[in-house]
């Protein structure tokens, strides 16, 4: 059972999501605005947040931004309106782990929630410490350092970096990374693109000219071994 905070000012949508979460065996709590969401998370952090983009008081992007600053490993799934591509990208850029577009299938949302929860709580594979250049990943402790200084990565960012570092020199398509890191065989592959961009901002000396996570044109990405 996971504790899930549902943040949405649409009471009908929130009621459906809470109902499905309850039937799936989770403990769901609902708040209707961004300020209450931040107060609730500060007082008692949940295991996952389902966060609508358009909220009164404090919008979803700002809520996600503040959550990431205080709770970098707390999974966040954003709800966005169909067709709002720029908003979905913005949500991923401020640290959302995944998103679902409205109108959505409640069952699909539950599956995505449980996928993110599994990734967040899964025991690390016994690889020990992975290193590439100035970057070191301790898979057991889930700690990433750069030149000895610890980096603050989201759960998805950590999983993506650890997966690439565990397979140095191999090129992966976005679809392959979506499957192996996100656990999904379908979905918007721009999710991978945005997470790679965010990772580069944290691990590269020059994110605009990356030396560690290389783009393989026409295919996807490769972790450089040299």
Backbone as numpy.savetxt, mean C-alpha at the origin, in Angstrom:
# Nx Ny Nz CAx CAy CAz Cx Cy Cz
-9.45 -12.42 12.97 -10.29 -11.22 12.97 -9.42 -9.98 12.97
-9.74 -9.05 12.09 -9.00 -7.79 12.02 -9.92 -6.63 12.41
-9.31 -5.60 12.94 -10.05 -4.38 13.27 -9.91 -3.42 12.09
-11.03 -3.11 11.44 -11.01 -2.30 10.23 -11.80 -1.01 10.48
-11.17 0.12 10.19 -11.84 1.41 10.30 -12.33 1.81 8.91
-13.65 2.02 8.79 -14.26 2.43 7.53 -14.55 3.93 7.62
-13.95 4.70 6.70 -14.11 6.16 6.73 -14.83 6.58 5.45
-16.11 6.94 5.58 -16.91 7.31 4.41 -18.11 8.10 4.90
-18.40 9.24 4.25 -19.55 10.03 4.65 -20.84 9.58 3.98
-20.75 8.60 3.08 -21.94 8.01 2.48 -22.38 6.86 3.39
-23.44 7.09 4.14 -23.85 6.11 5.15 -24.32 4.80 4.53
-24.87 4.87 3.32 -25.31 3.64 2.66 -24.12 2.77 2.31
-23.11 3.38 1.68 -21.90 2.64 1.32 -21.23 2.09 2.57
-21.08 2.95 3.57 -20.41 2.52 4.81 -21.15 1.36 5.47
-22.49 1.42 5.46 -23.27 0.35 6.06 -23.07 -0.98 5.36
-22.99 -0.93 4.03 -22.76 -2.16 3.26 -21.38 -2.73 3.58
-20.36 -1.87 3.58 -18.99 -2.33 3.83 -18.87 -2.91 5.24
-19.43 -2.20 6.22 -19.37 -2.69 7.60 -20.09 -4.03 7.72
-21.23 -4.16 7.07 -21.98 -5.40 7.12 -21.20 -6.57 6.54
-20.57 -6.36 5.40 -19.78 -7.43 4.78 -18.57 -7.78 5.63
-17.94 -6.77 6.23 -16.79 -7.04 7.09 -17.22 -7.86 8.32
-18.34 -7.50 8.89 -18.84 -8.25 10.05 -19.10 -9.71 9.68
-19.73 -9.92 8.51 -20.05 -11.29 8.09 -18.79 -12.08 7.75
-17.72 -11.36 7.36 -16.45 -12.03 7.07 -15.64 -12.31 8.33
-16.18 -11.91 9.48 -15.51 -12.22 10.74 -14.61 -11.13 11.27
-14.68 -9.94 10.67 -13.84 -8.83 11.12 -14.63 -7.88 12.02
-13.91 -7.06 12.74 -14.52 -6.06 13.62 -14.42 -4.71 12.92
-15.55 -4.17 12.49 -15.55 -2.94 11.72 -16.09 -1.77 12.54
-15.46 -0.62 12.36 -15.93 0.62 13.00 -16.04 1.68 11.92
-17.06 2.53 12.01 -17.29 3.54 10.98 -17.22 4.95 11.55
-16.53 5.82 10.84 -16.59 7.26 11.10 -16.85 7.96 9.77
-17.43 9.18 9.83 -17.93 9.81 8.61 -17.14 11.01 8.14
-16.05 11.37 8.84 -15.25 12.50 8.34 -13.78 12.28 8.66
-12.95 13.04 7.97 -11.51 12.85 8.08 -10.95 13.20 9.45
-11.49 14.21 10.10 -10.99 14.59 11.42 -11.24 13.49 12.44
-12.46 12.92 12.42 -12.77 11.82 13.34 -11.90 10.61 13.03
-11.61 10.41 11.75 -10.75 9.28 11.38 -9.36 9.42 12.01
-8.78 10.60 11.89 -7.45 10.83 12.46 -7.46 10.69 13.98
-8.51 11.21 14.62 -8.62 11.09 16.08 -8.75 9.63 16.50
-9.55 8.87 15.75 -9.77 7.46 16.09 -8.49 6.66 15.91
-7.76 6.90 14.82 -6.52 6.18 14.56 -5.47 6.53 15.61
-5.42 7.79 16.02 -4.45 8.20 17.04 -4.75 7.53 18.38
-6.05 7.40 18.70 -6.42 6.82 19.98 -6.28 5.31 20.01
-6.63 4.65 18.91 -6.59 3.19 18.86 -6.37 2.76 17.41
-5.12 2.63 16.97 -4.86 2.28 15.57 -5.49 0.95 15.19
-6.23 0.92 14.08 -6.82 -0.34 13.61 -5.79 -1.18 12.88
-6.22 -2.31 12.35 -5.33 -3.15 11.55 -5.33 -2.72 10.08
-6.38 -2.01 9.65 -6.49 -1.55 8.27 -7.53 -0.45 8.21
-7.33 0.48 7.26 -8.28 1.58 7.06 -8.83 1.52 5.64
-10.18 1.55 5.54 -10.84 1.73 4.24 -11.24 3.19 4.18
-10.67 3.94 3.25 -10.72 5.39 3.30 -11.30 5.98 2.02
-12.43 6.67 2.14 -13.00 7.36 0.98 -12.15 8.58 0.67
-12.09 8.93 -0.61 -11.26 10.05 -1.04 -11.92 11.39 -0.69
-13.22 11.49 -0.94 -13.94 12.75 -0.72 -14.61 12.72 0.65
-14.05 13.50 1.58 -14.55 13.50 2.95 -14.71 14.93 3.46
-15.66 15.17 4.37 -15.73 16.48 5.03 -14.63 16.63 6.07
-14.41 17.86 6.48 -13.42 18.22 7.49 -11.98 18.08 6.98
-11.53 16.86 6.75 -10.19 16.60 6.20 -10.37 15.57 5.09
-9.88 15.88 3.88 -10.12 14.95 2.77 -9.24 13.70 2.90
-9.60 12.68 2.10 -8.94 11.39 2.20 -7.45 11.44 1.93
-7.03 12.27 0.99 -5.60 12.36 0.68 -4.82 12.86 1.89
-5.35 13.89 2.56 -4.64 14.43 3.72 -4.68 13.45 4.88
-5.79 12.73 5.04 -5.84 11.71 6.07 -4.77 10.66 5.83
-4.67 10.18 4.58 -3.67 9.17 4.24 -2.26 9.71 4.48
-2.03 10.96 4.10 -0.71 11.56 4.28 -0.32 11.59 5.75
-1.26 11.99 6.61 -0.96 12.06 8.04 -0.83 10.67 8.66
-1.64 9.73 8.20 -1.52 8.36 8.69 -0.15 7.80 8.35
0.30 8.03 7.13 1.61 7.53 6.71 2.73 8.11 7.56
2.60 9.39 7.93 3.65 10.03 8.74 3.72 9.42 10.14
2.56 9.05 10.70 2.51 8.55 12.07 2.53 7.03 12.15
1.95 6.37 11.13 1.82 4.90 11.16 2.22 4.35 9.78
3.50 4.31 9.47 3.93 3.95 8.11 3.53 2.55 7.68
3.26 1.65 8.63 2.95 0.26 8.26 1.45 -0.05 8.33
0.63 0.94 8.62 -0.82 0.71 8.70 -1.40 0.64 7.28
-1.97 -0.49 6.87 -2.50 -0.60 5.51 -3.71 0.31 5.29
-3.74 0.93 4.10 -4.83 1.82 3.72 -5.34 1.43 2.35
-6.64 1.20 2.23 -7.28 0.98 0.94 -8.20 2.16 0.68
-8.00 2.82 -0.45 -8.80 4.00 -0.78 -9.99 3.65 -1.65
-11.09 4.37 -1.43 -12.27 4.27 -2.28 -12.33 5.51 -3.15
-12.37 5.33 -4.46 -12.41 6.47 -5.37 -13.56 6.28 -6.36
-14.03 7.40 -6.92 -15.11 7.34 -7.91 -14.57 6.84 -9.24
-15.40 6.11 -9.96 -15.01 5.59 -11.26 -14.61 6.74 -12.18
-13.48 6.59 -12.85 -13.03 7.59 -13.81 -12.10 8.64 -13.23
-11.92 8.66 -11.90 -11.04 9.66 -11.28 -9.61 9.13 -11.25
-9.02 8.98 -12.45 -7.68 8.39 -12.54 -6.65 9.22 -11.79
-6.71 10.54 -11.93 -5.73 11.39 -11.26 -5.81 11.25 -9.75
-7.04 11.14 -9.23 -7.22 11.00 -7.79 -6.69 9.65 -7.31
-6.88 8.60 -8.11 -6.36 7.29 -7.71 -4.84 7.32 -7.64
-4.22 7.93 -8.64 -2.76 8.04 -8.64 -2.30 8.86 -7.44
-3.02 9.96 -7.17 -2.64 10.79 -6.02 -2.73 10.00 -4.73
-3.75 9.15 -4.61 -3.89 8.32 -3.41 -2.73 7.37 -3.24
-2.31 6.75 -4.32 -1.15 5.84 -4.26 0.12 6.62 -3.93
0.23 7.82 -4.46 1.45 8.60 -4.23 1.58 9.06 -2.78
0.48 9.22 -2.06 0.59 9.60 -0.65 0.64 8.37 0.25
0.63 7.16 -0.35 0.91 5.98 0.44 -0.18 4.96 0.58
-1.29 5.09 -0.16 -2.33 4.05 -0.10 -1.77 2.74 -0.63
-2.15 1.64 -0.01 -1.67 0.33 -0.43 -2.44 -0.21 -1.62
-3.69 0.19 -1.74 -4.54 -0.31 -2.82 -5.72 0.64 -2.94
-6.52 0.47 -3.98 -7.73 1.27 -4.10 -8.81 0.44 -4.78
-10.05 0.83 -4.55 -11.21 0.22 -5.18 -12.09 1.35 -5.69
-12.57 1.22 -6.92 -13.38 2.28 -7.51 -14.87 2.05 -7.26
-15.58 3.14 -6.98 -17.03 3.11 -6.84 -17.69 3.24 -8.21
-18.79 2.55 -8.47 -19.41 1.51 -7.62 -18.57 0.24 -7.62
-18.55 -0.45 -6.51 -17.70 -1.63 -6.40 -18.50 -2.81 -5.88
-17.96 -3.98 -6.09 -18.54 -5.20 -5.52 -18.05 -5.32 -4.08
-18.96 -5.36 -3.11 -18.50 -5.52 -1.72 -17.63 -6.75 -1.52
-17.94 -7.82 -2.25 -17.13 -9.04 -2.13 -15.71 -8.79 -2.62
-15.57 -8.03 -3.73 -14.22 -7.71 -4.22 -13.46 -6.89 -3.18
-14.15 -5.93 -2.56 -13.49 -5.12 -1.53 -13.01 -5.98 -0.38
-13.84 -6.92 0.08 -13.44 -7.81 1.17 -12.22 -8.64 0.77
-12.21 -9.14 -0.48 -11.07 -9.92 -0.95 -9.80 -9.07 -0.96
-9.92 -7.83 -1.38 -8.75 -6.95 -1.41 -8.28 -6.63 0.01
-9.23 -6.39 0.90 -8.88 -6.13 2.30 -8.12 -7.32 2.88
-8.63 -8.52 2.65 -7.99 -9.70 3.22 -6.65 -9.98 2.57
-6.50 -9.63 1.29 -5.21 -9.78 0.64 -4.18 -8.84 1.26
-4.57 -7.58 1.48 -3.65 -6.62 2.09 -3.31 -7.05 3.52
-4.29 -7.53 4.26 -4.04 -7.98 5.64 -3.08 -9.16 5.67
-3.25 -10.09 4.72 -2.34 -11.24 4.67 -0.92 -10.78 4.41
-0.76 -9.86 3.48 0.58 -9.35 3.17 1.19 -8.64 4.36
0.36 -7.90 5.08 0.89 -7.12 6.21 1.31 -8.00 7.38
0.62 -9.16 7.53 0.88 -10.00 8.70 1.67 -11.27 8.37
1.96 -11.48 7.09 2.62 -12.72 6.70 4.01 -12.81 7.31
4.38 -14.00 7.71 5.74 -14.21 8.20 6.71 -14.07 7.03
7.83 -13.38 7.22 8.77 -13.20 6.13 9.40 -14.52 5.71
9.73 -14.60 4.43 10.44 -15.78 3.95 11.84 -15.77 4.54
12.39 -16.94 4.84 13.67 -17.02 5.56 14.87 -16.69 4.67
14.98 -15.43 4.28 16.11 -15.04 3.44 17.16 -14.27 4.24
16.81 -13.84 5.45 17.77 -13.10 6.25 17.93 -11.69 5.77
19.16 -11.29 5.51 19.48 -9.91 5.13 19.85 -9.86 3.66
19.20 -8.94 2.93 19.48 -8.73 1.51 20.16 -7.38 1.36
21.14 -7.30 0.47 21.87 -6.05 0.27 22.06 -5.77 -1.21
22.01 -4.49 -1.54 22.31 -4.01 -2.90 22.79 -2.58 -2.78
24.05 -2.36 -3.11 24.62 -1.03 -2.97 24.55 -0.57 -1.52
23.97 0.61 -1.31 23.88 1.16 0.05 22.61 0.71 0.78
21.79 -0.13 0.11 20.51 -0.54 0.67 20.62 -1.93 1.30
20.12 -2.07 2.52 20.08 -3.35 3.21 18.65 -3.61 3.68
18.15 -4.81 3.43 16.80 -5.20 3.84 16.91 -6.38 4.79
16.43 -6.20 6.00 16.34 -7.28 6.98 14.91 -7.82 6.90
14.73 -8.98 6.25 13.38 -9.48 6.01 12.69 -9.96 7.28
13.45 -10.42 8.25 12.84 -10.89 9.50 12.33 -9.72 10.33
13.15 -8.69 10.46 12.76 -7.52 11.25 11.95 -6.52 10.44
11.89 -6.73 9.11 11.20 -5.81 8.19 11.75 -4.38 8.35
13.07 -4.30 8.29 13.76 -3.02 8.40 14.60 -2.80 7.15
14.52 -1.61 6.60 15.33 -1.23 5.44 16.22 -0.07 5.86
17.51 -0.18 5.55 18.44 0.91 5.84 19.16 1.33 4.57
19.53 2.60 4.54 20.32 3.16 3.45 21.51 3.86 4.08
22.69 3.36 3.78 23.91 3.87 4.41 23.78 3.84 5.93
23.12 2.80 6.44 23.00 2.63 7.88 21.83 3.33 8.52
21.15 4.24 7.78 20.02 4.97 8.33 18.72 4.27 7.95
17.84 4.05 8.93 16.60 3.33 8.65 15.65 4.17 7.81
15.03 3.53 6.83 14.06 4.18 5.96 12.65 3.84 6.41
11.72 4.76 6.18 10.32 4.53 6.51 9.58 4.12 5.23
9.26 2.83 5.13 8.56 2.30 3.96 7.20 1.76 4.37
6.23 1.89 3.47 4.93 1.26 3.71 5.08 -0.25 3.54
4.04 -0.98 3.94 4.07 -2.44 3.79 4.30 -2.84 2.34
3.58 -2.22 1.41 3.71 -2.56 -0.01 5.09 -2.19 -0.53
5.60 -1.04 -0.13 6.93 -0.62 -0.58 7.98 -1.61 -0.10
7.86 -2.02 1.16 8.82 -3.00 1.69 8.74 -4.29 0.89
7.53 -4.81 0.69 7.36 -6.08 -0.01 7.90 -6.00 -1.43
7.65 -4.88 -2.10 8.13 -4.72 -3.48 9.65 -4.68 -3.51
10.26 -3.91 -2.62 11.72 -3.82 -2.60 12.34 -5.16 -2.24
11.79 -5.83 -1.23 12.34 -7.12 -0.82 12.22 -8.15 -1.95
11.12 -8.11 -2.68 10.94 -9.08 -3.77 11.95 -8.83 -4.88
12.14 -7.58 -5.25 13.12 -7.26 -6.29 14.53 -7.61 -5.84
14.85 -7.34 -4.57 16.19 -7.62 -4.08 16.44 -9.11 -3.94
15.38 -9.88 -3.75 15.53 -11.34 -3.66 15.75 -11.96 -5.03
15.52 -11.18 -6.11 15.68 -11.67 -7.47 16.51 -10.68 -8.29
17.74 -10.41 -7.86 18.56 -9.40 -8.55 18.86 -9.79 -9.99
18.82 -8.79 -10.85 19.17 -9.01 -12.25 18.04 -9.56 -13.10
16.91 -9.89 -12.49 15.79 -10.45 -13.26 14.77 -9.36 -13.55
14.34 -9.28 -14.80 13.34 -8.30 -15.19 11.94 -8.86 -14.95
11.09 -8.07 -14.31 9.71 -8.46 -14.04 8.77 -7.48 -14.73
7.72 -8.02 -15.32 6.69 -7.16 -15.87 5.85 -6.60 -14.72
5.09 -5.55 -15.02 4.21 -5.00 -14.00 3.16 -6.03 -13.57
2.70 -6.82 -14.52 1.70 -7.85 -14.20 2.29 -8.90 -13.25
3.55 -9.27 -13.46 4.19 -10.25 -12.58 4.36 -9.68 -11.17
4.76 -8.42 -11.08 4.92 -7.80 -9.77 3.57 -7.65 -9.08
2.54 -7.31 -9.85 1.20 -7.23 -9.27 0.79 -8.57 -8.67
1.12 -9.66 -9.37 0.74 -10.98 -8.89 1.55 -11.41 -7.67
2.88 -11.23 -7.74 3.75 -11.75 -6.68 3.77 -10.87 -5.43
3.65 -9.55 -5.60 3.75 -8.65 -4.45 2.37 -8.29 -3.91
1.42 -8.02 -4.82 0.08 -7.64 -4.38 -0.84 -8.85 -4.21
-0.49 -9.96 -4.86 -1.32 -11.15 -4.78 -2.52 -11.12 -5.69
-2.46 -10.26 -6.73 -3.59 -10.12 -7.64 -3.18 -10.45 -9.07
-4.06 -11.15 -9.77 -3.82 -11.47 -11.18 -4.53 -10.49 -12.09
-5.17 -9.48 -11.52 -5.83 -8.44 -12.31 -5.72 -7.14 -11.53
-6.01 -6.03 -12.21 -5.97 -4.74 -11.54 -5.21 -3.73 -12.37
-5.28 -2.49 -11.95 -4.64 -1.38 -12.64 -3.13 -1.43 -12.37
-2.35 -1.67 -13.40 -0.91 -1.82 -13.21 -0.20 -0.51 -12.90
-0.92 0.61 -13.00 -0.32 1.88 -12.59 0.00 1.87 -11.09
-0.67 0.99 -10.34 -0.34 0.81 -8.92 1.14 0.46 -8.76
1.62 -0.44 -9.59 3.03 -0.84 -9.54 3.92 0.34 -9.90
3.55 1.04 -10.97 4.35 2.18 -11.43 4.52 3.22 -10.34
3.43 3.55 -9.65 3.49 4.56 -8.60 4.35 4.08 -7.43
4.22 2.82 -7.05 5.02 2.31 -5.94 6.51 2.27 -6.28
6.83 1.95 -7.52 8.23 2.00 -7.94 8.74 3.44 -7.85
7.93 4.40 -8.28 8.34 5.80 -8.21 8.59 6.22 -6.76
7.70 5.82 -5.85 7.87 6.16 -4.45 9.11 5.50 -3.86
9.35 4.25 -4.23 10.54 3.55 -3.75 11.81 4.25 -4.21
11.84 4.64 -5.48 13.03 5.32 -6.00 13.31 6.61 -5.25
12.27 7.30 -4.83 12.47 8.54 -4.07 13.15 8.28 -2.73
13.04 7.06 -2.25 13.60 6.73 -0.94 14.94 6.00 -1.00
15.18 5.27 -2.10 16.39 4.43 -2.12 17.43 4.88 -3.15
17.05 5.77 -4.07 17.98 6.19 -5.12 18.65 7.52 -4.78
19.91 7.67 -5.19 20.58 8.96 -5.06 19.91 10.00 -5.94
19.54 9.60 -7.16 18.85 10.47 -8.10 17.66 9.70 -8.66
16.46 9.92 -8.11 15.28 9.15 -8.57 14.97 9.33 -10.06
15.41 10.45 -10.64 15.16 10.68 -12.06 16.13 9.90 -12.94
17.23 9.44 -12.35 18.21 8.63 -13.09 18.60 7.45 -12.20
17.68 6.51 -11.99 17.89 5.44 -11.00 19.03 4.50 -11.38
19.80 4.12 -10.37 20.89 3.16 -10.58 20.58 1.81 -9.96
19.56 1.74 -9.10 19.24 0.49 -8.41 18.03 -0.20 -9.05
16.91 0.49 -9.10 15.69 -0.08 -9.70 15.57 0.47 -11.12
15.96 -0.36 -12.07 16.02 0.06 -13.46 14.71 -0.23 -14.19
14.35 0.65 -15.10 13.24 0.39 -16.00 13.75 -0.43 -17.19
13.06 -1.52 -17.47 13.38 -2.33 -18.65 12.28 -2.03 -19.66
12.60 -1.22 -20.65 11.59 -0.71 -21.56 10.87 -1.84 -22.28
9.55 -1.73 -22.27 8.73 -2.74 -22.92 8.44 -3.95 -22.05
9.08 -4.01 -20.88 8.87 -5.16 -19.99 8.40 -4.69 -18.61
9.27 -4.02 -17.85 8.90 -3.61 -16.50 10.10 -3.09 -15.75
10.53 -3.82 -14.71 11.60 -3.33 -13.83 12.57 -4.44 -13.46
13.79 -4.02 -13.15 14.84 -4.96 -12.74 15.67 -4.31 -11.65
16.04 -5.09 -10.65 16.96 -4.59 -9.63 18.37 -4.81 -10.13
19.11 -3.73 -10.25 20.47 -3.78 -10.76 21.39 -4.43 -9.74
22.25 -5.33 -10.20 23.12 -6.07 -9.29 24.44 -5.35 -9.03
24.77 -4.40 -9.85 26.06 -3.69 -9.68 25.81 -2.28 -9.23
